[in-house]
Amino acid sequence: MTQLSINTTQNVNINFTAATIGDRILAYILDFLVKAAYVIVVYYIFFYALGINKLMDRMDDKWSQASIQIMFYLPVIFYSLILESLLEGQTLGKRLLKIKVVKIDGYQASFGDYIMRWIFRIVDVSLSSGIVGLVSIIASEKSQRLGDMAAGTSVITLKNNININHTILEEIDVNYVPTYPLVIKLSDNDARIIKETFNNARTNKDYQMISKLKTKIEDVTGIRNQSGNEEDFIKTILKDYNYYTQKM
C-alpha cells in the first residue's frame, strides 16, 4: 500500500495509507447505487405519483421541460461535491468504506478543492468510463487521479490498525506519581502532536527536533525540565497529561 507523509500546519509529519484502488472503485459503485436509487424514487414520485410528467407533456417549450428535469436531478449531478463538502471529504460510499479525501499539505480541504475534484471527475470518470482516473491513480506516486493532482488532495484509508502508540494514551502504573501539574494547560490535540512529533523524532534520531519540542512544551506550559534529559522530560509530560486527564 502507498504511504503518504503529510506535513501539518504544526510542522508535524503524519503518515497515512492511501486508499486502495479496490476501495475507491467499491466506494464509487456504492455512490452510484445511491444515486440510482434517488433517480428511481424521484422519477416515480414526482413524474408519476404527482403527475408532473403530464404537466410537462402539455408544455410546448422544450427548454422548460428540460429545466424541470434538470432541477430534480441536480442532487445527482452535484452529489460528490455536496457530500464531500458536508462530510469533510467523504461521500456515503467513502464513509462506508472508511476512506476520505485529504489535502497532501496538511490543511483541511476547502470547498474550492472539492469543486476542482468534481470538475475533473468529468475527465477522470465520466468521459473515459473511469480509465483516465484509474491510470493516473496507478501511475501517481501519491495515488492521485487528475482531480486530486489539480486540487492537491489524495484519498486515504481510515482503516489503519490502531494501538496505544497511535493515540495520546500512555501506559501508566496505578501507583504513578505525577511530576508536572501544569500539563493540564495542554489540550488533547497538543498531547497528540507532542506524541507524534516525539515518536517520529526518536525513530529518525532527530535530536534537534526533540530539543525544539522540549523548548516548545516549556514555553506553552511554563514547566521547566527537572530531569535534565530531554527525552525523559517529554515522556514524563505525556504520562502526567494522561494521569491528570484520566482523573478529570
Salt bridges, closest charged atoms under 4 A:
ASP23 OD2 - LYS159 NZ 3.11
GLU84 OE2 - LYS94 NZ 3.15
GLU84 OE2 - ARG117 NH1 2.88
ASP113 OD1 - LYS103 NZ 3.39
ASP124 OD2 - ARG145 NH1 2.66
ASP148 OD2 - ARG24 NH2 3.00
ASP148 OD1 - ARG117 NE 2.69
GLU170 OE2 - LYS195 NZ 3.15
GLU196 OE1 - ARG192 NH1 2.98
GLU218 OE1 - LYS214 NZ 3.60
GLU231 OE1 - ARG202 NE 3.56
